Amino acid sequence: MLSTIRKKLRWVKEWLQKRNEYSHVNLFEELRLEPADWHNYLRMDVETYGELLKLVTPLQKQDTLMRPAIFVDEKLTSTFRFLATGRGYEDLNFTTIISPQALGRIIPETCVAIYSVLKNEFMKFPATTAEWKVISKGFEKICNFPNCLGAAGGKHVRITAPPASGSYFWNYKSYNSLVLMAVANANYEFILCDFGTNLRISDGGVIEDILFYTKLKEGKLSIPLPEQPVGSLLLPFVFIGDEAFALRSDFLKPLNQRELNHDKKKFQL
């Protein structure tokens, strides 16, 4: 009985203490010689990984008297493998040599760290009229669409429903999901991203709950005043979306497919 109790009181399994020997991080020096394999494993090239590692390294936790901290590169690669494959913590446990309990803390923390160091450069929401006009010029140059400030859309993200949630997250495609709602510029780069609404609500309903849309309706986004593109009329600056969104003077959507006649279809094309 006493030996059983002692086994249960182990701080960590013995094989998990041999991370330096068995971890997938040991494979990296070989993968560097095969760029295609490296990219397939982490979904990014060596240079991008190196830059991210430099940015998040200052967030490394210090060793304690109880145990050494897990290195940043191990946290980063574990997170990328989780995002790239969707494998569960119990499965990643065997390649990362990190316990599922630790992965359950490390991966969310690392995602927050990546967001915190990249958000101002790669998902910067325009704050001035001049910044909105830069996005508008991109749509005019690439898409031949003047005075456009962004394209909005929603995406079904499959999830495992939380316990006792019933059909709350069940969508019309017959699986559990949440909505990723985003606004992108002409280069397919996000300028805004919101995640967390269940998909029993349409895209139009989801965007109603986003601070961006509230400020749009209140006129607090510093959107430029209407301008006249070359060879055109005086036009307002607008966002665009699909049929699920509400039509506004600053938010355009296509004509309803069910109501298209020949002239409307020609106009829409």
Secondary structure, 3 states (H helix, E strand, C coil): CHHHHHHHCCCCCHHHHHHHHHCHHHHHHHHCCCHHHHHHHHCCCHHHHHHHHHHHHHHCCCCCCCCCCCCHHHHHHHHHHHHHHCCCHHHHHHHHCCCHHHHHHHHHHHHHHHHHHHHHHHCCCCCCHHHHHHHHHHHHHHHCCCCEEEEEEEEEEECCCCCCCCCCCECCCCCEEEEEEEEECCCCCEEEEEEEEECCCCHHHHHHCCHHHHHHHHCCCCCCCCECCCCCCCECCEEECCCCCCCECCEECCCCHHHCCHHHHHHHC
